[in-house]
Amino acid sequence: MKKTDRGLKDKVIGKVKEVEGKVTGDKAREVQGKAQQAKGKIKEKAKKLKDDLEDH
C-alpha cells in the first residue's frame, strides 16, 4: 500500500473492527474500531493539509 493510502487503510480496518464488535457484542472492539477510523480520517486530513501547504 502506498504511503498516501494509510488513512484509507485505517478507516477500512477500523470499520471491520467496529462491525466485528457489533456482531459479537464486544463493545471494546467496537470502540477500538471507531477510534481507528478516526485515526484514518486524521491522517487523510493531515496529508491534505501538507499537500496544500507544499503547493503554496
Secondary structure, 3 states (H helix, E strand, C coil): CCHHHHHHHHHHHHHHHHHHHHHHCCHHHHHHHHHHHHHHHHHHHHHHHHHHHHHC
